[in-house]
């Protein structure tokens, strides 16, 4: 079980590298005015997204494996874990949204949002991270 927890944390950290950096690339992309810079950012976004995607899948797989190993009876009483799973599901949706934004940038010359919007968008994974870490460590309910 400890090996699975260790793997879960390693892959989570690796996934979060992408969750923090990809939206930051979107900020620069939204601010860019020349075609060469936009093309370079599109390449960087695509490579980062596809590099990080396996870490996201392994994070989720090992997390659900851990939940399964604790057993249904324990799972029913861990309300903090229910909230954590909801937050992680929202985070996975955020990551999928990042993929859609990446495609939108690539397929149109128009920016889907302003660089200010992307700066705020970039902060969302941090909020989820803080909540999930606090839930996992403190197990408040």
N, CA, C and O atoms as CSV, one atom per row, in Angstrom:
chain,resi,resn,atom,element,x,y,z
A,1,UNK,N,N,0.828,-1.193,0.000
A,1,UNK,CA,C,0.000,0.000,0.000
A,1,UNK,C,C,0.874,1.260,0.000
A,1,UNK,O,O,0.526,2.244,-0.653
A,2,UNK,N,N,2.006,1.247,0.722
A,2,UNK,CA,C,2.866,2.427,0.762
A,2,UNK,C,C,3.478,2.731,-0.601
A,2,UNK,O,O,3.668,3.899,-0.942
A,3,UNK,N,N,3.787,1.705,-1.382
A,3,UNK,CA,C,4.315,1.919,-2.734
A,3,UNK,C,C,3.270,2.597,-3.616
A,3,UNK,O,O,3.601,3.456,-4.433
A,4,UNK,N,N,2.023,2.211,-3.448
A,4,UNK,CA,C,0.948,2.825,-4.234
A,4,UNK,C,C,0.777,4.285,-3.824
A,4,UNK,O,O,0.596,5.151,-4.680
A,5,UNK,N,N,0.833,4.565,-2.519
A,5,UNK,CA,C,0.741,5.951,-2.045
A,5,UNK,C,C,1.902,6.781,-2.587
A,5,UNK,O,O,1.712,7.912,-3.035
A,6,UNK,N,N,3.103,6.212,-2.542
A,6,UNK,CA,C,4.271,6.934,-3.046
A,6,UNK,C,C,4.120,7.231,-4.536
A,6,UNK,O,O,4.386,8.347,-4.981
A,7,UNK,N,N,3.696,6.237,-5.298
A,7,UNK,CA,C,3.472,6.446,-6.727
A,7,UNK,C,C,2.407,7.504,-6.977
A,7,UNK,O,O,2.554,8.360,-7.850
A,8,UNK,N,N,1.341,7.433,-6.205
A,8,UNK,CA,C,0.255,8.409,-6.329
A,8,UNK,C,C,0.791,9.826,-6.127
A,8,UNK,O,O,0.466,10.727,-6.901
A,9,UNK,N,N,1.594,10.024,-5.110
A,9,UNK,CA,C,2.148,11.351,-4.838
A,9,UNK,C,C,3.144,11.792,-5.912
A,9,UNK,O,O,3.138,12.954,-6.319
A,10,UNK,N,N,3.982,10.892,-6.367
A,10,UNK,CA,C,4.956,11.223,-7.418
A,10,UNK,C,C,4.235,11.648,-8.695
A,10,UNK,O,O,4.588,12.656,-9.306
A,11,UNK,N,N,3.234,10.882,-9.090
A,11,UNK,CA,C,2.503,11.214,-10.315
A,11,UNK,C,C,1.661,12.479,-10.134
A,11,UNK,O,O,1.489,13.251,-11.078
A,12,UNK,N,N,1.136,12.692,-8.920
A,12,UNK,CA,C,0.386,13.913,-8.638
A,12,UNK,C,C,1.279,15.146,-8.807
A,12,UNK,O,O,0.881,16.129,-9.431
A,13,UNK,N,N,2.467,15.084,-8.254
A,13,UNK,CA,C,3.400,16.209,-8.389
A,13,UNK,C,C,3.737,16.439,-9.858
A,13,UNK,O,O,3.790,17.582,-10.313
A,14,UNK,N,N,3.961,15.374,-10.590
A,14,UNK,CA,C,4.274,15.497,-12.018
A,14,UNK,C,C,3.108,16.093,-12.792
A,14,UNK,O,O,3.312,16.924,-13.677
A,15,UNK,N,N,1.897,15.682,-12.470
A,15,UNK,CA,C,0.707,16.234,-13.129
A,15,UNK,C,C,0.584,17.721,-12.807
A,15,UNK,O,O,0.282,18.531,-13.684
A,16,UNK,N,N,0.818,18.068,-11.558
A,16,UNK,CA,C,0.677,19.465,-11.151
A,16,UNK,C,C,1.687,20.391,-11.827
A,16,UNK,O,O,1.422,21.582,-11.993
A,17,UNK,N,N,2.831,19.857,-12.212
A,17,UNK,CA,C,3.769,20.679,-12.986
A,17,UNK,C,C,3.053,21.202,-14.230
A,17,UNK,O,O,3.137,22.387,-14.552
A,18,UNK,N,N,2.358,20.321,-14.915
A,18,UNK,CA,C,1.605,20.723,-16.104
A,18,UNK,C,C,0.418,21.610,-15.783
A,18,UNK,O,O,0.124,22.550,-16.522
A,19,UNK,N,N,-0.271,21.316,-14.680
A,19,UNK,CA,C,-1.434,22.121,-14.295
A,19,UNK,C,C,-1.045,23.551,-13.949
A,19,UNK,O,O,-1.835,24.475,-14.138
A,20,UNK,N,N,0.156,23.733,-13.448
A,20,UNK,CA,C,0.626,25.086,-13.136
A,20,UNK,C,C,1.207,25.786,-14.359
A,20,UNK,O,O,1.055,26.998,-14.511
A,21,UNK,N,N,1.867,25.037,-15.223
A,21,UNK,CA,C,2.591,25.686,-16.323
A,21,UNK,C,C,1.751,25.873,-17.585
A,21,UNK,O,O,1.901,26.887,-18.267
A,22,UNK,N,N,0.881,24.934,-17.913
A,22,UNK,CA,C,0.095,25.044,-19.146
A,22,UNK,C,C,-0.759,26.312,-19.181
A,22,UNK,O,O,-0.721,27.026,-20.183
A,23,UNK,N,N,-1.522,26.622,-18.141
A,23,UNK,CA,C,-2.278,27.876,-18.174
A,23,UNK,C,C,-1.373,29.114,-18.216
A,23,UNK,O,O,-1.777,30.161,-18.721
A,24,UNK,N,N,-0.166,28.995,-17.692
A,24,UNK,CA,C,0.782,30.099,-17.770
A,24,UNK,C,C,1.192,30.319,-19.216
A,24,UNK,O,O,1.357,31.459,-19.650
A,25,UNK,N,N,1.357,29.238,-19.962
A,25,UNK,CA,C,1.627,29.372,-21.392
A,25,UNK,C,C,0.452,30.049,-22.092
A,25,UNK,O,O,0.650,30.826,-23.026
A,26,UNK,N,N,-0.772,29.755,-21.644
A,26,UNK,CA,C,-1.947,30.401,-22.227
A,26,UNK,C,C,-1.907,31.913,-22.001
A,26,UNK,O,O,-2.317,32.683,-22.870
A,27,UNK,N,N,-1.415,32.339,-20.833
A,27,UNK,CA,C,-1.290,33.779,-20.560
A,27,UNK,C,C,-0.397,34.409,-21.619
A,27,UNK,O,O,-0.750,35.427,-22.216
A,28,UNK,N,N,0.757,33.801,-21.847
A,28,UNK,CA,C,1.694,34.343,-22.837
A,28,UNK,C,C,1.114,34.283,-24.249
A,28,UNK,O,O,1.315,35.188,-25.058
A,29,UNK,N,N,0.400,33.208,-24.521
A,29,UNK,CA,C,-0.217,33.038,-25.836
A,29,UNK,C,C,-1.249,34.139,-26.086
A,29,UNK,O,O,-1.306,34.717,-27.171
A,30,UNK,N,N,-2.057,34.419,-25.072
A,30,UNK,CA,C,-3.081,35.453,-25.208
A,30,UNK,C,C,-2.458,36.837,-25.377
A,30,UNK,O,O,-3.073,37.722,-25.972
A,31,UNK,N,N,-1.254,37.030,-24.861
A,31,UNK,CA,C,-0.580,38.324,-24.963
A,31,UNK,C,C,0.244,38.449,-26.250
A,31,UNK,O,O,0.591,39.560,-26.653
A,32,UNK,N,N,0.555,37.336,-26.889
A,32,UNK,CA,C,1.456,37.382,-28.046
A,32,UNK,C,C,0.788,38.060,-29.240
A,32,UNK,O,O,-0.412,37.924,-29.478
A,33,UNK,N,N,1.600,38.778,-29.963
A,33,UNK,CA,C,1.089,39.517,-31.119
A,33,UNK,C,C,1.693,39.051,-32.436
A,33,UNK,O,O,1.149,39.338,-33.502
A,34,UNK,N,N,2.811,38.335,-32.372
A,34,UNK,CA,C,3.398,37.898,-33.639
A,34,UNK,C,C,3.187,36.399,-33.852
A,34,UNK,O,O,3.139,35.616,-32.903
A,35,UNK,N,N,3.065,36.035,-35.093
A,35,UNK,CA,C,2.737,34.661,-35.489
A,35,UNK,C,C,3.797,33.656,-35.029
A,35,UNK,O,O,3.455,32.561,-34.582
A,36,UNK,N,N,5.059,34.012,-35.133
A,36,UNK,CA,C,6.130,33.087,-34.755
A,36,UNK,C,C,6.046,32.708,-33.275
A,36,UNK,O,O,6.234,31.546,-32.917
A,37,UNK,N,N,5.767,33.681,-32.427
A,37,UNK,CA,C,5.638,33.412,-30.990
A,37,UNK,C,C,4.443,32.522,-30.717
A,37,UNK,O,O,4.531,31.585,-29.925
A,38,UNK,N,N,3.327,32.811,-31.370
A,38,UNK,CA,C,2.120,31.982,-31.179
A,38,UNK,C,C,2.379,30.546,-31.614
A,38,UNK,O,O,1.957,29.609,-30.937
A,39,UNK,N,N,3.065,30.366,-32.733
A,39,UNK,CA,C,3.359,29.005,-33.201
A,39,UNK,C,C,4.261,28.263,-32.218
A,39,UNK,O,O,4.056,27.079,-31.950
A,40,UNK,N,N,5.251,28.957,-31.688
A,40,UNK,CA,C,6.148,28.339,-30.701
A,40,UNK,C,C,5.372,27.955,-29.446
A,40,UNK,O,O,5.566,26.867,-28.904
A,41,UNK,N,N,4.492,28.845,-28.982
A,41,UNK,CA,C,3.679,28.547,-27.798
A,41,UNK,C,C,2.733,27.378,-28.048
A,41,UNK,O,O,2.511,26.563,-27.153
A,42,UNK,N,N,2.177,27.286,-29.245
A,42,UNK,CA,C,1.303,26.158,-29.571
A,42,UNK,C,C,2.063,24.840,-29.472
A,42,UNK,O,O,1.529,23.851,-28.970
A,43,UNK,N,N,3.286,24.823,-29.941
A,43,UNK,CA,C,4.107,23.613,-29.850
A,43,UNK,C,C,4.393,23.276,-28.387
A,43,UNK,O,O,4.273,22.123,-27.973
A,44,UNK,N,N,4.766,24.278,-27.622
A,44,UNK,CA,C,5.060,24.062,-26.200
A,44,UNK,C,C,3.828,23.560,-25.453
A,44,UNK,O,O,3.922,22.644,-24.636
A,45,UNK,N,N,2.675,24.160,-25.734
A,45,UNK,CA,C,1.432,23.747,-25.075
A,45,UNK,C,C,1.100,22.297,-25.400
A,45,UNK,O,O,0.785,21.506,-24.511
A,46,UNK,N,N,1.172,21.960,-26.675
A,46,UNK,CA,C,0.840,20.596,-27.099
A,46,UNK,C,C,1.783,19.572,-26.467
A,46,UNK,O,O,1.332,18.552,-25.945
A,47,UNK,N,N,3.081,19.839,-26.513
A,47,UNK,CA,C,4.053,18.893,-25.950
A,47,UNK,C,C,3.863,18.731,-24.452
A,47,UNK,O,O,3.915,17.615,-23.934
A,48,UNK,N,N,3.643,19.833,-23.756
A,48,UNK,CA,C,3.436,19.754,-22.311
A,48,UNK,C,C,2.165,18.986,-21.982
A,48,UNK,O,O,2.165,18.126,-21.101
A,49,UNK,N,N,1.087,19.294,-22.685
A,49,UNK,CA,C,-0.190,18.618,-22.411
A,49,UNK,C,C,-0.055,17.107,-22.572
A,49,UNK,O,O,-0.494,16.348,-21.707
A,50,UNK,N,N,0.544,16.673,-23.665
A,50,UNK,CA,C,0.647,15.233,-23.910
A,50,UNK,C,C,1.726,14.572,-23.074
A,50,UNK,O,O,1.665,13.364,-22.845
A,51,UNK,N,N,2.714,15.330,-22.609
A,51,UNK,CA,C,3.707,14.789,-21.693
A,51,UNK,C,C,3.102,14.540,-20.318
A,51,UNK,O,O,3.430,13.549,-19.666
A,52,UNK,N,N,2.226,15.428,-19.876
A,52,UNK,CA,C,1.666,15.368,-18.530
A,52,UNK,C,C,0.449,14.436,-18.448
A,52,UNK,O,O,0.134,13.930,-17.370
A,53,UNK,N,N,-0.222,14.211,-19.549
A,53,UNK,CA,C,-1.450,13.404,-19.528
A,53,UNK,C,C,-1.266,12.017,-18.905
A,53,UNK,O,O,-2.117,11.611,-18.114
A,54,UNK,N,N,-0.207,11.271,-19.218
A,54,UNK,CA,C,-0.051,9.966,-18.539
A,54,UNK,C,C,0.083,10.090,-17.024
A,54,UNK,O,O,-0.384,9.224,-16.284
A,55,UNK,N,N,0.726,11.174,-16.560
A,55,UNK,CA,C,0.866,11.353,-15.111
A,55,UNK,C,C,-0.503,11.604,-14.484
A,55,UNK,O,O,-0.778,11.138,-13.378
A,56,UNK,N,N,-1.351,12.332,-15.183
A,56,UNK,CA,C,-2.714,12.571,-14.688
A,56,UNK,C,C,-3.470,11.243,-14.575
A,56,UNK,O,O,-4.124,10.972,-13.568
A,57,UNK,N,N,-3.370,10.429,-15.614
A,57,UNK,CA,C,-4.088,9.150,-15.599
A,57,UNK,C,C,-3.559,8.221,-14.504
A,57,UNK,O,O,-4.336,7.535,-13.839
A,58,UNK,N,N,-2.239,8.202,-14.321
A,58,UNK,CA,C,-1.669,7.357,-13.265
A,58,UNK,C,C,-2.035,7.878,-11.875
A,58,UNK,O,O,-2.267,7.089,-10.958
A,59,UNK,N,N,-2.087,9.191,-11.717
A,59,UNK,CA,C,-2.517,9.775,-10.438
A,59,UNK,C,C,-3.923,9.309,-10.099
A,59,UNK,O,O,-4.186,8.856,-8.985
A,60,UNK,N,N,-4.821,9.422,-11.064
A,60,UNK,CA,C,-6.210,9.026,-10.835
A,60,UNK,C,C,-6.331,7.524,-10.599
A,60,UNK,O,O,-7.055,7.091,-9.703
A,61,UNK,N,N,-5.632,6.740,-11.390
A,61,UNK,CA,C,-5.710,5.276,-11.256
A,61,UNK,C,C,-5.204,4.824,-9.884
A,61,UNK,O,O,-5.845,4.007,-9.224
A,62,UNK,N,N,-4.066,5.349,-9.458
A,62,UNK,CA,C,-3.530,4.942,-8.158
A,62,UNK,C,C,-4.378,5.479,-7.013
A,62,UNK,O,O,-4.515,4.816,-5.984
A,63,UNK,N,N,-4.949,6.672,-7.176
A,63,UNK,CA,C,-5.837,7.214,-6.149
A,63,UNK,C,C,-7.074,6.346,-5.956
A,63,UNK,O,O,-7.468,6.053,-4.827
A,64,UNK,N,N,-7.672,5.944,-7.050
A,64,UNK,CA,C,-8.857,5.084,-6.934
A,64,UNK,C,C,-8.480,3.680,-6.462
A,64,UNK,O,O,-9.278,3.010,-5.806
A,65,UNK,N,N,-7.272,3.239,-6.793
A,65,UNK,CA,C,-6.787,1.963,-6.269
A,65,UNK,C,C,-6.670,2.025,-4.752
A,65,UNK,O,O,-7.076,1.098,-4.052
A,66,UNK,N,N,-6.116,3.116,-4.253
A,66,UNK,CA,C,-6.012,3.288,-2.792
A,66,UNK,C,C,-7.390,3.289,-2.139
A,66,UNK,O,O,-7.596,2.647,-1.110
A,67,UNK,N,N,-8.321,4.007,-2.737
A,67,UNK,CA,C,-9.685,4.039,-2.184
A,67,UNK,C,C,-10.279,2.633,-2.157
A,67,UNK,O,O,-10.948,2.251,-1.197
A,68,UNK,N,N,-10.029,1.871,-3.214
A,68,UNK,CA,C,-10.538,0.505,-3.265
A,68,UNK,C,C,-9.883,-0.406,-2.237
A,68,UNK,O,O,-10.543,-1.278,-1.673
A,69,UNK,N,N,-8.601,-0.214,-1.989
A,69,UNK,CA,C,-7.890,-1.054,-1.023
A,69,UNK,C,C,-8.347,-0.811,0.409
A,69,UNK,O,O,-8.272,-1.712,1.245
A,70,UNK,N,N,-8.818,0.394,0.697
A,70,UNK,CA,C,-9.318,0.662,2.040
A,70,UNK,C,C,-10.629,-0.060,2.312
A,70,UNK,O,O,-10.992,-0.275,3.469
A,71,UNK,N,N,-11.331,-0.430,1.274
A,71,UNK,CA,C,-12.562,-1.185,1.438
A,71,UNK,C,C,-13.793,-0.301,1.513
A,71,UNK,O,O,-13.721,0.860,1.917
A,72,UNK,N,N,-14.904,-0.860,1.124
A,72,UNK,CA,C,-16.159,-0.126,1.046
A,72,UNK,C,C,-16.623,0.370,2.409
A,72,UNK,O,O,-17.104,1.497,2.523
A,73,UNK,N,N,-16.488,-0.452,3.440
A,73,UNK,CA,C,-16.954,-0.043,4.774
A,73,UNK,C,C,-16.198,1.182,5.261
A,73,UNK,O,O,-16.797,2.109,5.807
A,74,UNK,N,N,-14.887,1.190,5.067
A,74,UNK,CA,C,-14.102,2.363,5.471
A,74,UNK,C,C,-14.454,3.559,4.595
A,74,UNK,O,O,-14.572,4.682,5.086
A,75,UNK,N,N,-14.619,3.316,3.308
A,75,UNK,CA,C,-14.926,4.400,2.375
A,75,UNK,C,C,-16.239,5.091,2.744
A,75,UNK,O,O,-16.351,6.312,2.634
A,76,UNK,N,N,-17.223,4.320,3.177
A,76,UNK,CA,C,-18.524,4.897,3.530
A,76,UNK,C,C,-18.417,5.886,4.679
A,76,UNK,O,O,-19.223,6.813,4.759
A,77,UNK,N,N,-17.453,5.719,5.568
A,77,UNK,CA,C,-17.339,6.595,6.739
A,77,UNK,C,C,-16.365,7.757,6.527
A,77,UNK,O,O,-16.258,8.636,7.383
A,78,UNK,N,N,-15.665,7.768,5.409
A,78,UNK,CA,C,-14.664,8.816,5.152
A,78,UNK,C,C,-15.281,9.944,4.326
A,78,UNK,O,O,-15.079,10.010,3.113
A,79,UNK,N,N,-16.021,10.818,4.972
A,79,UNK,CA,C,-16.661,11.920,4.257
A,79,UNK,C,C,-15.636,12.852,3.614
A,79,UNK,O,O,-15.886,13.407,2.544
A,80,UNK,N,N,-14.489,13.024,4.260
A,80,UNK,CA,C,-13.429,13.862,3.694
A,80,UNK,C,C,-12.981,13.319,2.345
A,80,UNK,O,O,-12.666,14.088,1.436
A,81,UNK,N,N,-12.951,11.994,2.214
A,81,UNK,CA,C,-12.523,11.367,0.958
A,81,UNK,C,C,-13.558,11.593,-0.144
A,81,UNK,O,O,-13.199,11.762,-1.310
A,82,UNK,N,N,-14.826,11.597,0.219
A,82,UNK,CA,C,-15.869,11.882,-0.773
A,82,UNK,C,C,-15.666,13.272,-1.367
A,82,UNK,O,O,-15.743,13.453,-2.582
A,83,UNK,N,N,-15.405,14.260,-0.495
A,83,UNK,CA,C,-15.162,15.621,-0.968
A,83,UNK,C,C,-13.880,15.688,-1.794
A,83,UNK,O,O,-13.823,16.389,-2.804
A,84,UNK,N,N,-12.862,14.965,-1.366
A,84,UNK,CA,C,-11.604,14.939,-2.117
A,84,UNK,C,C,-11.836,14.394,-3.527
A,84,UNK,O,O,-11.312,14.948,-4.494
A,85,UNK,N,N,-12.596,13.342,-3.653
A,85,UNK,CA,C,-12.874,12.752,-4.963
A,85,UNK,C,C,-13.645,13.739,-5.842
A,85,UNK,O,O,-13.391,13.832,-7.043
A,86,UNK,N,N,-14.570,14.461,-5.252
A,86,UNK,CA,C,-15.299,15.488,-6.010
A,86,UNK,C,C,-14.331,16.552,-6.513
A,86,UNK,O,O,-14.392,16.943,-7.679
A,87,UNK,N,N,-13.440,17.021,-5.646
A,87,UNK,CA,C,-12.472,18.044,-6.040
A,87,UNK,C,C,-11.519,17.537,-7.124
A,87,UNK,O,O,-11.185,18.268,-8.056
A,88,UNK,N,N,-11.089,16.297,-6.997
A,88,UNK,CA,C,-10.193,15.720,-8.013
A,88,UNK,C,C,-10.933,15.548,-9.343
A,88,UNK,O,O,-10.342,15.723,-10.408
A,89,UNK,N,N,-12.199,15.213,-9.285
A,89,UNK,CA,C,-13.002,15.122,-10.508
A,89,UNK,C,C,-13.109,16.491,-11.173
A,89,UNK,O,O,-13.017,16.598,-12.396
A,90,UNK,N,N,-13.301,17.527,-10.380
A,90,UNK,CA,C,-13.332,18.895,-10.914
A,90,UNK,C,C,-11.979,19.238,-11.529
A,90,UNK,O,O,-11.920,19.858,-12.591
A,91,UNK,N,N,-10.896,18.841,-10.871
A,91,UNK,CA,C,-9.552,19.096,-11.390
A,91,UNK,C,C,-9.324,18.372,-12.716
A,91,UNK,O,O,-8.711,18.927,-13.628
A,92,UNK,N,N,-9.805,17.156,-12.826
A,92,UNK,CA,C,-9.694,16.427,-14.096
A,92,UNK,C,C,-10.480,17.154,-15.192
A,92,UNK,O,O,-10.023,17.241,-16.331
A,93,UNK,N,N,-11.652,17.670,-14.848
A,93,UNK,CA,C,-12.420,18.462,-15.805
A,93,UNK,C,C,-11.685,19.724,-16.212
A,93,UNK,O,O,-11.727,20.119,-17.377
A,94,UNK,N,N,-11.016,20.358,-15.270
A,94,UNK,CA,C,-10.197,21.538,-15.558
A,94,UNK,C,C,-9.091,21.183,-16.553
A,94,UNK,O,O,-8.816,21.941,-17.483
A,95,UNK,N,N,-8.465,20.033,-16.350
A,95,UNK,CA,C,-7.386,19.606,-17.244
A,95,UNK,C,C,-7.919,19.349,-18.661
A,95,UNK,O,O,-7.272,19.701,-19.647
A,96,UNK,N,N,-9.082,18.746,-18.749
A,96,UNK,CA,C,-9.715,18.531,-20.058
A,96,UNK,C,C,-10.034,19.882,-20.696
A,96,UNK,O,O,-9.846,20.062,-21.899
A,97,UNK,N,N,-10.514,20.825,-19.897
A,97,UNK,CA,C,-10.787,22.178,-20.386
A,97,UNK,C,C,-9.506,22.815,-20.924
A,97,UNK,O,O,-9.532,23.491,-21.953
A,98,UNK,N,N,-8.389,22.600,-20.230
A,98,UNK,CA,C,-7.101,23.104,-20.728
A,98,UNK,C,C,-6.803,22.534,-22.111
A,98,UNK,O,O,-6.324,23.249,-22.991
A,99,UNK,N,N,-7.088,21.244,-22.303
A,99,UNK,CA,C,-6.880,20.638,-23.618
A,99,UNK,C,C,-7.753,21.282,-24.680
A,99,UNK,O,O,-7.307,21.505,-25.805
A,100,UNK,N,N,-8.984,21.579,-24.330
A,100,UNK,CA,C,-9.886,22.239,-25.287
A,100,UNK,C,C,-9.409,23.651,-25.608
A,100,UNK,O,O,-9.477,24.085,-26.757
A,101,UNK,N,N,-8.924,24.371,-24.589
A,101,UNK,CA,C,-8.392,25.711,-24.829
A,101,UNK,C,C,-7.157,25.661,-25.721
A,101,UNK,O,O,-6.966,26.522,-26.580
A,102,UNK,N,N,-6.328,24.658,-25.513
A,102,UNK,CA,C,-5.138,24.483,-26.328
A,102,UNK,C,C,-5.524,24.284,-27.798
A,102,UNK,O,O,-4.922,24.880,-28.691
A,103,UNK,N,N,-6.514,23.455,-28.032
A,103,UNK,CA,C,-6.995,23.215,-29.402
A,103,UNK,C,C,-7.604,24.486,-29.979
A,103,UNK,O,O,-7.405,24.796,-31.154
A,104,UNK,N,N,-8.339,25.215,-29.161
A,104,UNK,CA,C,-8.963,26.463,-29.613
A,104,UNK,C,C,-7.900,27.476,-30.024
A,104,UNK,O,O,-8.057,28.153,-31.040
A,105,UNK,N,N,-6.833,27.590,-29.260
A,105,UNK,CA,C,-5.733,28.476,-29.624
A,105,UNK,C,C,-5.134,28.063,-30.973
A,105,UNK,O,O,-4.839,28.907,-31.819
A,106,UNK,N,N,-4.964,26.765,-31.154
A,106,UNK,CA,C,-4.326,26.257,-32.365
A,106,UNK,C,C,-5.198,26.453,-33.599
A,106,UNK,O,O,-4.681,26.719,-34.684
A,107,UNK,N,N,-6.498,26.327,-33.446
A,107,UNK,CA,C,-7.397,26.344,-34.598
A,107,UNK,C,C,-7.908,27.724,-34.991
A,107,UNK,O,O,-8.521,27.879,-36.048
A,108,UNK,N,N,-7.664,28.721,-34.154
A,108,UNK,CA,C,-8.124,30.073,-34.487
A,108,UNK,C,C,-7.032,31.073,-34.172
A,108,UNK,O,O,-6.207,30.843,-33.287
A,109,UNK,N,N,-7.026,32.163,-34.879
A,109,UNK,CA,C,-6.077,33.230,-34.564
A,109,UNK,C,C,-6.588,34.108,-33.434
A,109,UNK,O,O,-5.815,34.835,-32.809
A,110,UNK,N,N,-7.874,34.043,-33.173
A,110,UNK,CA,C,-8.443,34.861,-32.107
A,110,UNK,C,C,-8.214,34.179,-30.756
A,110,UNK,O,O,-8.393,32.967,-30.628
A,111,UNK,N,N,-7.822,34.955,-29.762
A,111,UNK,CA,C,-7.671,34.408,-28.424
A,111,UNK,C,C,-9.054,34.176,-27.820
A,111,UNK,O,O,-9.921,35.044,-27.915
A,112,UNK,N,N,-9.267,33.027,-27.207
A,112,UNK,CA,C,-10.583,32.769,-26.618
A,112,UNK,C,C,-10.879,33.649,-25.406
A,112,UNK,O,O,-12.041,33.927,-25.110
A,113,UNK,N,N,-9.831,34.091,-24.702
A,113,UNK,CA,C,-9.993,34.930,-23.511
A,113,UNK,C,C,-8.795,35.877,-23.422
A,113,UNK,O,O,-7.796,35.704,-24.119
A,114,UNK,N,N,-8.916,36.865,-22.563
A,114,UNK,CA,C,-7.808,37.810,-22.373
A,114,UNK,C,C,-6.714,37.184,-21.507
A,114,UNK,O,O,-6.934,36.181,-20.828
A,115,UNK,N,N,-5.552,37.790,-21.546
A,115,UNK,CA,C,-4.459,37.292,-20.709
A,115,UNK,C,C,-4.805,37.445,-19.222
A,115,UNK,O,O,-4.336,36.655,-18.402
A,116,UNK,N,N,-5.608,38.434,-18.868
A,116,UNK,CA,C,-6.025,38.603,-17.470
A,116,UNK,C,C,-6.909,37.423,-17.053
A,116,UNK,O,O,-6.756,36.889,-15.955
A,117,UNK,N,N,-7.820,37.024,-17.921
A,117,UNK,CA,C,-8.679,35.870,-17.621
A,117,UNK,C,C,-7.824,34.631,-17.390
A,117,UNK,O,O,-8.059,33.871,-16.451
A,118,UNK,N,N,-6.830,34.432,-18.251
A,118,UNK,CA,C,-5.957,33.269,-18.092
A,118,UNK,C,C,-5.123,33.360,-16.820
A,118,UNK,O,O,-4.805,32.322,-16.239
A,119,UNK,N,N,-4.761,34.533,-16.371
A,119,UNK,CA,C,-4.028,34.674,-15.104
A,119,UNK,C,C,-4.881,34.165,-13.935
A,119,UNK,O,O,-4.379,33.486,-13.040
A,120,UNK,N,N,-6.165,34.498,-13.956
A,120,UNK,CA,C,-7.067,33.986,-12.918
A,120,UNK,C,C,-7.311,32.491,-13.092
A,120,UNK,O,O,-7.347,31.747,-12.112
A,121,UNK,N,N,-7.477,32.059,-14.315
A,121,UNK,CA,C,-7.666,30.642,-14.634
A,121,UNK,C,C,-6.488,29.823,-14.107
A,121,UNK,O,O,-6.667,28.692,-13.654
A,122,UNK,N,N,-5.307,30.385,-14.164
A,122,UNK,CA,C,-4.080,29.727,-13.741
A,122,UNK,C,C,-4.059,29.450,-12.237
A,122,UNK,O,O,-3.327,28.568,-11.789
A,123,UNK,N,N,-4.842,30.183,-11.453
A,123,UNK,CA,C,-4.826,30.029,-9.995
A,123,UNK,C,C,-5.711,28.887,-9.500
A,123,UNK,O,O,-5.555,28.432,-8.367
A,124,UNK,N,N,-6.624,28.428,-10.324
A,124,UNK,CA,C,-7.598,27.418,-9.893
A,124,UNK,C,C,-6.960,26.129,-9.369
A,124,UNK,O,O,-7.380,25.640,-8.320
A,125,UNK,N,N,-5.955,25.553,-10.059
A,125,UNK,CA,C,-5.368,24.309,-9.533
A,125,UNK,C,C,-4.765,24.464,-8.141
A,125,UNK,O,O,-4.761,23.515,-7.357
A,126,UNK,N,N,-4.254,25.658,-7.831
A,126,UNK,CA,C,-3.693,25.882,-6.497
A,126,UNK,C,C,-4.777,25.785,-5.431
A,126,UNK,O,O,-4.553,25.211,-4.365
A,127,UNK,N,N,-5.941,26.339,-5.712
A,127,UNK,CA,C,-7.044,26.272,-4.748
A,127,UNK,C,C,-7.447,24.818,-4.490
A,127,UNK,O,O,-7.680,24.421,-3.349
A,128,UNK,N,N,-7.525,24.047,-5.548
A,128,UNK,CA,C,-7.865,22.622,-5.404
A,128,UNK,C,C,-6.771,21.892,-4.616
A,128,UNK,O,O,-7.064,21.082,-3.736
A,129,UNK,N,N,-5.516,22.190,-4.941
A,129,UNK,CA,C,-4.397,21.543,-4.247
A,129,UNK,C,C,-4.447,21.815,-2.743
A,129,UNK,O,O,-4.300,20.892,-1.941
A,130,UNK,N,N,-4.650,23.058,-2.364
A,130,UNK,CA,C,-4.716,23.406,-0.942
A,130,UNK,C,C,-5.853,22.642,-0.272
A,130,UNK,O,O,-5.664,22.066,0.799
A,131,UNK,N,N,-7.012,22.630,-0.882
A,131,UNK,CA,C,-8.170,21.947,-0.291
A,131,UNK,C,C,-7.922,20.442,-0.165
A,131,UNK,O,O,-8.231,19.845,0.866
A,132,UNK,N,N,-7.372,19.838,-1.203
A,132,UNK,CA,C,-7.143,18.384,-1.181
A,132,UNK,C,C,-6.080,18.009,-0.140
A,132,UNK,O,O,-6.244,17.029,0.587
A,133,UNK,N,N,-5.014,18.771,-0.071
A,133,UNK,CA,C,-3.973,18.481,0.921
A,133,UNK,C,C,-4.536,18.617,2.337
A,133,UNK,O,O,-4.298,17.758,3.186
A,134,UNK,N,N,-5.280,19.692,2.591
A,134,UNK,CA,C,-5.869,19.867,3.915
A,134,UNK,C,C,-6.840,18.743,4.251
A,134,UNK,O,O,-6.837,18.236,5.373
A,135,UNK,N,N,-7.661,18.355,3.300
A,135,UNK,CA,C,-8.592,17.247,3.546
A,135,UNK,C,C,-7.843,15.946,3.842
A,135,UNK,O,O,-8.218,15.199,4.745
A,136,UNK,N,N,-6.798,15.686,3.085
A,136,UNK,CA,C,-6.062,14.440,3.224
A,136,UNK,C,C,-5.291,14.377,4.537
A,136,UNK,O,O,-5.254,13.332,5.187
A,137,UNK,N,N,-4.690,15.466,4.922
A,137,UNK,CA,C,-3.886,15.461,6.148
A,137,UNK,C,C,-4.760,15.596,7.398
A,137,UNK,O,O,-4.573,14.865,8.370
A,138,UNK,N,N,-5.710,16.526,7.372
A,138,UNK,CA,C,-6.506,16.799,8.572
A,138,UNK,C,C,-7.702,15.848,8.756
A,138,UNK,O,O,-8.148,15.611,9.878
A,139,UNK,N,N,-8.214,15.308,7.638
A,139,UNK,CA,C,-9.392,14.429,7.689
A,139,UNK,C,C,-10.456,15.001,8.642
A,139,UNK,O,O,-10.807,14.378,9.644
A,140,UNK,N,N,-10.962,16.202,8.308
A,140,UNK,CA,C,-11.828,16.916,9.252
A,140,UNK,C,C,-13.186,16.268,9.525
A,140,UNK,O,O,-13.805,16.553,10.550
A,141,UNK,N,N,-13.652,15.412,8.635
A,141,UNK,CA,C,-14.960,14.775,8.867
A,141,UNK,C,C,-15.019,13.450,8.159
A,141,UNK,O,O,-16.035,12.757,8.229
